[in-house]
C-alpha cells in the first residue's frame, strides 16, 4: 500500500473514531438522555434494552410484553449492565422464564462505552425516531465494515476514498444538524481538519478500536447463530407444554451439544481441563484417519470458548494477555483469536480442522495459548482451570466455505471456477434439492409456494481473491447475467454459466437495478442522487437522470420507473426522468421495491410490505428470524422472494402474505446473500453473495395445478 493510499485509509479510520463516535454519543446524551445520567437511563429502559439480547419472556413482560431479539452478544449486554443472580426475585420465576431484576446498570457508566451497533439499538428502541438517524448510523456502520475488509485486500485509491468520505461526511453531518446548528458547524470543522491531516496520530490505536468494534458484532452474530435453533425449540415447548418444558430442554441440550472430548494438560501447577462440546455430527471430526487429507489442512472451524477461571485470578490481566496473543497472531497460526470479552472472558476463535483432528496437536496448541495467558498468573499455586470449547454443527456447510485459498487455487484458470451441476431444468436424483425439506407441508393447501429449489449452476465472478467486489444487485435476461459491483463502481456482465465476463465502468456508486428491455437496464446510485440508463449490448450509458433526493430501490413497469427517494417516498417517472406523481410508502426506511401484477412490494430491514399502486397497504409480513433484508423479487404467481444477509437465507412469502418458507440457506452455498432476481420465463432464481463472488442459479419447481 503506497503512502498516499495508506493515509487515505487511516483518514477514514480517524474520522469514524474521532468524529463519528463523538457525534453519536452527543446525540444520545442530548436527544435521548435529557436530564438523566446514562446509568439512570439504562435502569429506566432496562426492559427494552435487555430484550435485544434476552429472547425469553421476562418478569416485566407480564405488564408490557416485548418480543425479544438476539441482536447483540452477552458481552455487549454486559457492557451496559452487571448481572447478579442474587437479585432475582423467586416469585418472578414461577410465571416467566427469566427475571431481569438480576440486571442493573453499571455504576457511573458513561455513554462513551457504547459502540456503533449498541448506539444504533439504543436509539432504535428508546429514541424519538427522528427522520434519517437510523439510516445515517447504518451508513457509518457500513463504511466501518467496508474499510475493515479493505485493509488487507485492496488499496484505498483516491476515488474510493472520496466516495467513502462523502458517505461518512454526509451521515455524520446529518446527525450533527439534528443536534444543533452550532454543533454542526463545529463538527464540519473537525471533519475538514481530519481530512487535511498528513500524519494520523495514534493511527494504529484508532485501527484497533475499529477492529474491536467490528469483531464485537461478529461475535454477536456467531453467538446468535449457535443459540437460535435451541431458542426456537424452547419457545415452542414453553408455549405448548410449560409443565414439561424444563425437563425436555435439558434433554435436548444434552443431545444437541454433547461433550465429545475432554483433554487435560498442566502448566506448572495449574491443572487445565478442556471440555469440547459439539453435536453428533462433530464426532467424526476427531477421526484421526482423516488427518492427512488435503482439505483438513486448509479448513478452519469457528469455535466459541468460555474460560472458567478461579475467582482469585485477575481477569483484566488475563484479558490483556489473551488480547496480546490475538493482536500478535499471524494467518498461518492454527488457533486464531478473533474477539474476546473483557467481562466474561468469552472468546470467538478459529481453529484449523487438522488440529481438531489430532488430540496431541490440539493439546500442544492449547498449551501455547495457555502459557501466554498464565504468564500473568502465579502458577506455583495449585489451581483448577476449565475451558469449555463449543464446536458448531458443520454438517450443513460445504467445505469450500472454510477452505483457505492456497497458491495453487489462486492460479486456477477462470473456467475451473465454474461448477456444472445440472444442464437441464429436470431434477436429477443426485442433484442437491430442497424437496425433501418441504415434504411435511400438507398437499391440500391452496397457496402455491415452491415445492423444491434445485441447484442448476454455481460459478464465481471474482477473478482474484484480492479483488474487492461488493455485489449489491443482479438480473438475468435469457442467457445474460448482469451484476452491480458497488465496490468497484461497475457492472459485471457474463453468460449464465459464468463465462465471458466483461465490465461496464460507471461514474457513480451503483446499488440497485431493474430491467427495462432485453438490452437496457436502469441503475440507481443512492447518495449520488443519480439514475443511469445503460445499454448492456453497447456497454454505454445512454441517459443520466438526476433525482431530488437519495435514490434506492428501482423497478420498471408499464413504461415507467418506480424509484424509492430518501427511503420514504416513491417517485413514478418516465424514462426521461419526468416525475409523474409520488406514492407514499408504508415505512420511512424502505430500501428496495419491485412492481408486478398491479402491486408494489417493498422491504425495509425487517419487514415485507405489499401495497396497491397508489400506496395503500394490502398486507405486511414480519418474523423475528428476519434480521437484515436486502433485495426483493417476485415470481409469475406473485410469491415474494427476499434475501436476508445476516441469516444467510432466502425466504419466500405467498402472494397473500400469510405463508412463508425458508428455501435457501448456508447449506446451499449462501454466504451474506444480497442480490436476487426471478426469471419468470424459465422459473429460475438467480442469487449472489455480497463479497465472495459466488453466484447461483436455482430451478424452482411448484405444484402442478
C-alpha positions in Angstrom: 0.0 0.0 0.0 1.5 3.4 -1.0 1.9 6.2 1.5 -0.9 8.2 -0.1 -3.3 5.2 -0.1 -2.3 4.3 3.4 -3.1 7.9 4.5 -6.4 7.7 2.8 -7.3 4.6 4.7 -6.3 5.9 8.1 -8.1 9.2 7.5 -11.3 7.2 7.2 -10.5 5.3 10.3 -9.8 8.6 12.1 -13.0 10.3 11.1 -15.0 7.4 12.4 -13.2 7.1 15.7 -12.5 10.8 16.3 -15.7 12.3 14.9 -18.5 9.8 14.2 -18.3 8.2 17.6 -18.3 11.6 19.4 -21.3 12.8 17.3 -23.3 9.7 18.0 -22.5 9.8 21.7 -23.5 13.5 21.9 -26.8 12.7 20.1 -27.6 10.1 22.8 -26.7 12.5 25.6 -28.7 15.4 24.3 -31.6 13.9 22.4 -32.3 10.7 24.4 -31.0 11.0 27.9 -32.3 14.5 28.6 -31.5 15.4 32.2 -30.9 11.8 33.2 -27.4 10.2 33.7 -26.6 7.3 31.4 -26.9 5.0 34.4 -30.4 6.3 35.3 -31.5 6.0 31.7 -30.3 2.4 31.4 -32.2 1.4 34.5 -35.3 3.1 33.3 -35.1 1.5 29.8 -33.8 -1.9 31.1 -36.8 -3.8 29.9 -36.4 -2.7 26.3 -32.6 -3.0 26.2 -32.3 -6.4 27.9 -34.6 -7.8 25.2 -32.1 -7.0 22.5 -30.3 -10.0 24.0 -32.7 -12.0 26.1 -35.3 -13.6 23.8 -37.4 -15.3 26.5 -40.4 -13.7 28.3 -39.3 -11.9 31.4 -40.9 -10.8 34.6 -41.8 -7.3 33.3 -43.4 -8.8 30.1 -46.4 -9.6 32.3 -47.1 -5.8 32.3 -45.8 -4.8 28.9 -44.9 -7.7 26.6 -41.8 -7.2 24.4 -40.7 -9.7 21.8 -37.0 -10.3 22.4 -34.4 -10.5 19.7 -30.9 -11.8 19.9 -29.3 -8.7 18.3 -26.2 -8.4 20.4 -23.9 -10.7 22.3 -23.9 -11.3 26.1 -20.6 -9.4 26.2 -22.3 -6.3 24.6 -25.1 -6.5 27.1 -22.7 -6.7 30.0 -21.0 -3.6 28.7 -24.1 -1.8 29.9 -25.4 -3.9 32.8 -23.9 -6.0 35.6 -25.7 -9.3 36.2 -26.2 -10.6 39.8 -28.2 -13.8 40.2 -28.8 -13.0 43.9 -31.0 -10.0 42.9 -33.6 -12.3 41.2 -37.0 -12.5 42.8 -38.1 -16.1 43.3 -41.8 -15.5 42.6 -41.0 -14.0 39.2 -39.5 -17.3 38.0 -42.8 -19.0 38.7 -44.6 -17.2 35.9 -41.8 -16.3 33.4 -38.6 -17.8 32.1 -36.2 -15.1 33.3 -36.2 -12.4 36.0 -34.4 -9.3 34.7 -34.2 -8.0 38.2 -30.7 -9.5 38.2 -29.6 -6.8 35.7 -28.7 -3.3 36.9 -26.8 -0.5 35.1 -23.1 -0.3 35.9 -22.2 2.4 38.4 -21.3 5.8 36.9 -21.3 4.3 33.3 -20.7 6.8 30.5 -22.2 6.8 27.0 -18.6 6.6 25.7 -18.5 2.8 26.3 -21.1 2.0 23.5 -20.0 1.0 20.0 -21.9 2.0 16.8 -24.1 -1.1 16.9 -25.1 -0.6 20.6 -25.7 3.1 20.0 -27.9 2.2 17.0 -30.1 -0.2 19.1 -30.4 2.3 22.0 -31.6 4.9 19.5 -34.0 2.5 17.8 -35.5 1.1 21.0 -35.5 4.2 23.2 -35.2 7.2 20.9 -37.6 9.6 19.2 -37.2 8.1 15.8 -36.1 11.3 14.2 -36.0 11.2 10.5 -32.8 9.9 8.9 -31.0 9.0 12.2 -31.3 5.2 11.7 -30.1 5.4 8.1 -27.1 7.7 8.9 -25.9 5.4 11.6 -26.3 2.4 9.3 -24.3 4.2 6.7 -21.5 4.8 9.2 -21.6 1.2 10.2 -21.4 0.0 6.6 -18.3 2.1 5.9 -16.7 0.8 9.1 -17.3 -2.8 7.8 -16.1 -2.0 4.3 -12.8 -0.4 5.4 -12.2 -3.2 7.8 -12.4 -5.7 4.9 -10.3 -3.4 2.6 -7.3 -3.2 5.0 -5.6 -6.3 3.8 -7.0 -6.8 0.3 -7.1 -3.6 -1.8 -5.5 -0.2 -1.9 -7.6 2.8 -0.9 -7.4 4.8 -4.1 -8.3 8.5 -4.2 -11.6 7.7 -5.9 -12.6 5.1 -3.3 -11.5 7.4 -0.5 -13.6 10.3 -2.0 -16.7 8.1 -2.2 -16.5 6.7 1.3 -15.5 10.0 2.8 -18.6 11.6 1.2 -20.8 8.9 2.6 -19.3 9.3 6.1 -19.3 13.1 6.0 -23.0 13.2 4.9 -24.1 10.8 7.6 -22.1 12.5 10.4 -23.3 16.0 9.4 -26.9 14.7 9.2 -26.8 13.6 12.8 -24.9 16.8 13.9 -27.5 19.1 12.3 -30.3 17.3 14.3 -28.4 18.1 17.5 -27.9 21.8 16.8 -26.7 24.2 14.0 -23.8 25.4 16.1 -22.6 21.8 16.8 -22.9 21.1 13.0 -20.6 24.0 12.3 -18.1 22.7 14.9 -18.4 19.1 13.5 -17.8 20.3 10.0 -14.6 22.0 11.0 -13.5 18.8 12.8 -14.1 16.7 9.7 -12.2 19.1 7.5 -9.3 19.2 9.9 -9.1 15.4 9.8 -9.2 15.4 6.0 -6.3 17.8 5.8 -4.1 15.7 8.1 -0.9 14.4 6.6 0.1 12.3 9.6 -2.6 10.5 11.5 -1.8 10.4 15.3 -2.1 7.1 17.1 -3.4 5.6 13.8 -2.9 2.0 15.0 -4.8 2.7 18.2 -7.7 4.1 16.1 -7.5 1.0 13.8 -7.6 -1.3 16.9 -10.8 0.5 18.0 -12.3 -0.1 14.6 -11.3 -3.8 14.7 -12.7 -4.4 18.2 -15.9 -2.6 17.3 -16.3 -4.8 14.2 -15.4 -8.1 15.9 -17.7 -7.4 18.8 -20.6 -7.6 16.4 -19.2 -10.6 14.5 -19.1 -12.4 17.9 -22.7 -11.4 18.5 -23.7 -12.9 15.1 -21.8 -16.1 15.9 -23.4 -16.4 19.3 -26.9 -15.7 17.9 -26.5 -18.4 15.2 -25.4 -21.0 17.7 -28.4 -20.5 20.0 -31.1 -19.7 17.5 -32.4 -23.3 16.9 -32.4 -24.2 20.6 -34.2 -20.9 21.5 -36.9 -21.6 18.9 -37.5 -25.1 20.2 -37.6 -23.7 23.7 -40.2 -21.1 22.8 -42.4 -23.7 21.1 -42.1 -26.2 24.0 -42.8 -23.5 26.6 -46.0 -22.4 25.0 -47.3 -25.9 24.2 -46.1 -27.9 27.3 -44.9 -25.5 30.0 -45.1 -28.1 32.7 -42.6 -30.3 30.8 -40.5 -27.5 29.4 -37.5 -27.6 31.7 -37.0 -31.3 31.6 -37.3 -31.6 27.8 -35.0 -28.7 27.2 -32.4 -30.3 29.4 -32.5 -33.5 27.4 -32.4 -31.5 24.1 -29.3 -29.5 25.2 -27.5 -32.8 26.1 -28.4 -34.2 22.7 -27.5 -31.1 20.7 -24.3 -30.1 22.5 -22.7 -33.4 23.7 -19.3 -33.5 25.4 -17.3 -35.2 22.6 -13.9 -34.9 24.1 -12.1 -33.9 27.4 -8.4 -33.1 27.3 -6.3 -32.4 30.4 -3.0 -30.6 30.4 -0.7 -29.0 33.0 1.0 -25.6 33.1 3.3 -25.7 36.1 0.8 -26.4 38.9 -2.3 -25.3 37.1 -4.5 -28.2 36.0 -6.2 -27.2 32.7 -9.2 -29.2 31.7 -10.6 -28.6 28.2 -14.2 -29.8 27.6 -15.1 -29.9 23.9 -18.8 -29.8 23.1 -20.5 -30.4 19.8 -23.4 -32.2 18.1 -23.4 -35.8 17.0 -22.2 -34.6 13.6 -19.0 -33.4 15.2 -17.9 -36.8 16.3 -16.2 -37.7 13.0 -14.1 -34.5 13.4 -11.9 -36.5 15.8 -11.4 -39.4 13.5 -7.6 -39.5 13.0 -8.0 -41.4 9.8 -8.9 -38.1 8.2 -5.8 -36.4 9.4 -3.8 -36.3 6.3 -6.5 -35.3 3.8 -5.6 -32.1 1.9 -8.9 -30.5 2.8 -8.4 -30.7 6.6 -5.1 -28.9 6.2 -6.9 -25.9 4.8 -10.2 -25.8 6.6 -10.8 -23.6 9.6 -13.6 -24.2 12.1 -15.2 -21.3 14.1 -15.4 -22.1 17.8 -16.7 -20.4 21.0 -14.6 -20.7 24.1 -15.7 -20.0 27.6 -13.0 -19.6 30.3 -14.0 -20.6 33.8 -11.2 -19.1 35.9 -10.6 -19.1 39.7 -12.1 -16.1 41.4 -8.7 -15.1 42.8 -7.3 -14.5 39.3 -7.1 -11.0 37.8 -9.4 -11.1 34.8 -8.1 -7.9 33.4 -4.5 -9.2 33.3 -5.8 -12.4 31.6 -7.8 -10.4 29.1 -4.7 -8.3 28.3 -2.5 -11.4 27.8 -5.0 -13.1 25.5 -5.6 -9.9 23.6 -1.9 -9.6 23.0 -1.9 -13.2 21.7 -4.7 -12.1 19.4 -3.0 -9.0 18.1 0.3 -10.8 17.5 -1.4 -13.6 15.6 -0.4 -14.5 12.1 -2.5 -16.0 9.3 -0.7 -19.4 9.5 -1.5 -19.9 13.2 -3.6 -23.0 14.0 -5.6 -21.1 16.6 -6.6 -17.5 15.8 -8.5 -15.5 18.3 -11.0 -13.1 16.6 -12.7 -11.5 19.6 -12.6 -11.6 23.4 -15.0 -10.3 26.0 -13.3 -8.4 28.9 -16.3 -9.1 31.2 -16.7 -12.8 31.0 -13.6 -13.9 29.0 -15.7 -15.5 26.2 -13.6 -16.0 23.1 -14.6 -16.3 19.5 -11.8 -18.1 17.6 -11.0 -20.1 14.5 -9.1 -23.4 14.7 -7.6 -25.4 11.9 -9.5 -28.7 11.4 -6.3 -30.6 11.2 -5.6 -29.6 14.8 -9.0 -30.6 16.0 -8.5 -34.0 14.4 -5.4 -34.6 16.5 -5.6 -34.6 20.3 -1.8 -34.3 20.7 -1.5 -31.4 18.3 -4.6 -29.7 19.8 -3.1 -30.1 23.4 0.1 -28.5 22.1 -1.7 -25.6 20.6 -3.8 -25.0 23.7 -0.6 -25.1 25.8 0.9 -22.3 23.7 -2.2 -20.1 24.3 -2.5 -21.0 27.9 1.2 -20.3 28.6 0.7 -16.8 27.2 -2.4 -16.3 29.3 -0.9 -17.7 32.5 2.2 -15.6 32.2 0.3 -13.0 34.3 -0.7 -15.6 37.0 1.2 -17.2 39.9 1.4 -20.7 38.6 3.2 -22.1 41.6 -0.1 -22.5 43.5 -2.3 -25.5 42.7 -5.4 -24.3 40.8 -8.0 -25.9 38.6 -8.9 -24.0 35.4 -11.6 -25.1 32.9 -12.1 -24.2 29.2 -15.4 -25.1 27.6 -15.0 -25.1 23.8 -18.2 -25.3 21.7 -17.9 -26.5 18.1 -20.8 -25.7 15.8 -22.5 -28.3 13.7 -20.7 -28.1 10.3 -22.7 -30.9 8.6 -24.8 -28.4 6.5 -21.9 -26.3 5.4 -19.8 -27.1 2.4 -16.1 -27.4 2.8 -15.2 -24.7 0.3 -16.8 -22.1 2.6 -14.0 -22.7 5.1 -11.1 -23.6 2.8 -8.4 -21.1 2.8 -7.1 -20.1 -0.7 -3.7 -21.7 -1.5 -1.3 -20.5 -4.1 -2.3 -23.4 -6.3 -6.0 -22.4 -6.2 -5.1 -18.7 -6.8 -3.7 -19.7 -10.2 -6.6 -21.8 -11.4 -8.0 -20.9 -14.8 -11.2 -19.0 -14.9 -13.0 -22.0 -16.3 -12.1 -24.1 -13.3 -14.3 -22.0 -11.1 -17.5 -23.0 -13.0 -19.4 -25.8 -11.4 -21.6 -27.6 -13.9 -24.2 -29.1 -11.6 -27.1 -29.8 -14.0 -27.6 -29.0 -17.7 -31.4 -29.0 -17.7 -34.3 -28.0 -15.5 -35.2 -31.6 -14.8 -34.4 -32.7 -11.2 -31.7 -35.3 -11.2 -31.7 -37.7 -8.2 -28.1 -36.9 -7.4 -28.5 -33.1 -7.7 -28.9 -31.3 -4.3 -32.6 -30.4 -3.8 -34.7 -28.9 -1.1 -37.8 -31.0 -2.0 -37.4 -33.3 1.0 -37.4 -30.4 3.4 -40.8 -29.3 2.1 -42.4 -32.8 2.2 -44.1 -32.2 5.6 -46.3 -29.5 4.2 -49.9 -30.7 3.6 -50.7 -31.1 -0.1 -54.2 -29.6 0.3 -53.1 -26.0 0.9 -54.2 -23.6 -1.9 -51.2 -21.3 -2.0 -48.5 -22.3 -4.5 -45.2 -21.9 -2.8 -42.2 -23.7 -4.4 -42.1 -27.5 -3.8 -38.3 -27.6 -4.4 -35.4 -25.5 -5.3 -32.6 -27.3 -7.2 -29.1 -26.0 -8.0 -28.7 -25.7 -11.7 -25.4 -23.8 -11.8 -22.8 -22.3 -9.4 -19.9 -20.1 -10.6 -17.6 -17.3 -9.4 -17.5 -13.9 -11.0 -14.5 -12.9 -8.8 -11.3 -13.4 -10.8 -8.9 -12.9 -7.8 -9.2 -13.2 -4.1 -7.6 -9.8 -3.9 -10.4 -8.3 -5.9 -12.7 -6.3 -3.5 -16.1 -7.0 -5.0 -19.3 -5.8 -3.3 -22.2 -7.2 -5.2 -25.5 -5.5 -4.4 -27.9 -6.5 -7.2 -28.3 -8.9 -10.1 -30.6 -9.6 -13.0 -31.0 -12.4 -15.6 -32.2 -11.8 -19.2 -32.1 -15.0 -21.2 -28.5 -16.2 -21.3 -27.1 -12.9 -20.0 -26.5 -12.1 -16.3 -25.7 -8.6 -15.0 -24.3 -7.8 -11.5 -23.7 -4.5 -9.8 -20.2 -4.3 -8.3 -20.6 -1.3 -5.9 -17.1 -1.9 -4.6 -15.6 -1.0 -8.0 -18.3 1.2 -9.5 -19.1 -1.0 -12.4 -21.5 -3.6 -13.9 -20.3 -7.1 -14.4 -21.8 -8.9 -17.4 -21.4 -12.6 -18.2 -23.1 -15.7 -19.6 -25.4 -17.8 -17.5 -22.6 -20.3 -16.9 -20.3 -17.6 -15.6 -18.1 -17.4 -18.7 -17.3 -14.4 -21.0 -17.0 -11.9 -18.1 -16.7 -8.2 -19.1 -17.3 -4.9 -17.4 -19.0 -1.5 -17.8 -17.2 1.1 -15.7 -19.5 3.8 -14.1 -19.0 7.3 -12.9 -21.2 6.9 -9.8 -21.7 4.4 -7.0 -24.3 1.9 -8.2 -26.6 0.0 -5.9 -30.0 -1.1 -7.3 -31.0 -2.2 -10.8 -34.1 -3.0 -12.9 -34.6 -4.5 -16.4 -36.1 -2.0 -18.9 -35.8 -4.3 -22.0 -33.6 -7.1 -23.3 -30.7 -4.7 -23.9 -31.3 -2.0 -21.3 -31.1 -1.7 -17.5 -31.8 1.3 -15.2 -29.3 1.7 -12.3 -29.9 3.8 -9.2 -26.9 5.4 -7.5 -28.0 6.1 -3.9 -26.3 9.1 -2.4 -25.2 10.3 -5.8 -28.9 11.1 -6.4 -28.5 9.7 -9.9 -30.2 7.1 -12.2 -28.3 5.8 -15.2 -30.0 4.2 -18.2 -27.4 1.7 -19.6 -27.4 -0.3 -22.9 -25.6 -3.6 -21.9 -25.1 -4.6 -25.6 -23.2 -1.5 -26.5 -21.9 -1.1 -22.9 -22.7 2.6 -22.8 -24.7 5.0 -20.6 -27.5 6.4 -22.8 -29.1 8.7 -20.2 -28.3 10.2 -16.8 -31.2 11.3 -14.6 -30.8 13.5 -11.5 -33.2 12.9 -8.7 -34.4 15.3 -5.9 -33.0 13.0 -3.1 -31.1 9.8 -2.5 -32.4 7.1 -4.8 -32.6 3.5 -3.7 -34.8 0.6 -5.0 -35.9 0.9 -8.6 -38.4 -1.1 -10.6 -39.6 -0.7 -14.3 -43.3 -1.4 -15.1 -45.6 -0.3 -17.9 -43.0 2.1 -19.5 -42.4 3.9 -16.2 -39.8 3.8 -13.4 -40.7 3.5 -9.7 -37.9 4.9 -7.7 -37.5 5.0 -3.8 -36.4 8.5 -2.8 -34.8 9.1 0.6 -36.3 5.7 1.8 -39.7 7.5 2.4 -41.5 8.0 -0.9 -41.7 6.7 -4.4 -41.3 8.9 -7.5 -43.1 7.5 -10.5 -41.3 8.9 -13.5 -41.0 8.2 -17.3 -37.7 7.2 -18.9 -36.6 10.8 -19.4 -36.8 11.4 -15.6 -40.0 13.5 -15.6 -41.8 12.8 -12.3 -45.5 11.9 -13.0 -46.6 11.5 -9.4 -45.4 10.5 -5.9 -46.6 7.4 -4.0 -46.4 7.2 -0.2 -44.6 4.3 1.4 -45.7 2.3 4.5 -42.4 2.8 6.3 -39.8 5.6 6.4 -36.9 3.1 5.9 -37.8 1.4 2.6 -34.7 0.4 0.5 -35.9 -1.9 -2.3 -39.1 -2.4 -4.3 -40.5 -4.4 -7.2 -43.7 -3.7 -9.1 -45.6 -6.6 -10.6 -49.3 -7.7 -11.1 -50.6 -4.1 -10.3 -48.9 -4.4 -6.9 -46.0 -2.7 -5.2 -43.9 -4.9 -3.0 -41.3 -3.2 -0.8 -38.9 -4.0 2.1 -37.2 -2.3 4.9 -34.6 -4.2 7.1 -37.1 -6.5 8.9 -40.4 -6.4 7.0 -42.1 -7.0 3.7 -45.0 -4.8 2.6 -47.4 -5.3 -0.3 -49.3 -2.2 -1.5 -51.6 -1.1 -4.3 -50.0 1.1 -6.9 -51.4 4.2 -5.1 -49.6 3.2 -1.9 -52.4 1.6 0.1 -51.1 -1.2 2.4 -52.6 -4.6 1.5 -50.5 -6.7 3.8 -47.3 -6.7 5.9 -45.1 -9.7 6.7 -42.5 -9.8 9.5 -40.9 -12.5 11.6 -38.5 -12.4 14.5 -36.0 -14.5 12.5 -35.7 -11.9 9.7 -32.7 -9.8 10.5 -31.5 -7.7 7.6 -33.4 -7.9 4.3 -31.5 -6.7 1.2 -33.4 -7.3 -2.1 -36.8 -8.4 -3.2 -38.2 -10.1 -6.3 -41.4 -11.9 -7.3 -42.3 -14.9 -9.4 -45.1 -15.2 -12.0 -47.7 -16.1 -9.4 -47.0 -13.2 -7.0 -44.9 -15.1 -4.5 -42.3 -12.8 -2.9 -38.6 -13.8 -2.6 -36.2 -11.9 -0.3 -32.5 -12.2 0.7 -31.7 -11.9 4.4 -28.0 -11.1 4.5 -27.4 -11.7 8.2 -29.1 -15.1 8.5 -27.7 -16.2 5.1 -31.1 -17.2 3.8 -33.7 -16.7 1.0 -37.3 -16.7 2.2 -40.4 -16.9 0.0 -43.7 -15.4 1.1 -47.0 -16.3 -0.5 -48.8 -13.7 -2.6 -51.3 -13.0 0.2 -48.6 -12.6 2.9 -50.0 -15.5 5.0 -47.5 -18.3 4.4 -43.7 -18.5 4.1 -40.8 -20.9 3.7 -37.0 -20.6 4.1 -35.9 -22.1 0.8 -32.2 -21.5 0.7 -29.5 -21.4 3.5 -25.8 -21.7 4.0 -26.0 -25.4 3.1 -26.9 -24.2 -0.4 -23.7 -22.0 -0.6 -25.3 -18.7 0.7 -22.8 -16.5 2.5 -24.1 -13.0 3.1 -26.5 -13.2 0.1 -27.6 -9.8 -1.3 -28.8 -9.8 -4.9 -31.8 -11.9 -6.1 -33.8 -12.0 -9.4 -36.5 -14.3 -10.5 -36.6 -15.2 -14.2 -40.3 -15.7 -14.8 -39.9 -17.2 -18.3 -37.6 -20.1 -17.1 -38.7 -20.4 -13.5 -35.1 -19.8 -12.4 -34.0 -17.7 -9.4 -30.6 -16.0 -9.5 -28.9 -15.4 -6.1 -25.5 -13.8 -5.5 -23.4 -13.4 -2.4 -22.3 -10.0 -1.2 -18.5 -10.3 -1.2 -17.1 -13.8 -2.1 -18.1 -13.6 -5.8 -20.3 -16.7 -5.8 -23.5 -16.7 -7.8 -26.1 -19.4 -8.1 -28.9 -20.3 -10.5 -31.7 -22.5 -9.0 -34.6 -24.2 -10.8 -37.8 -23.5 -8.9 -40.4 -26.3 -9.0 -44.0 -25.7 -8.0 -47.0 -27.9 -7.6 -48.8 -28.8 -10.8 -52.2 -27.2 -10.9 
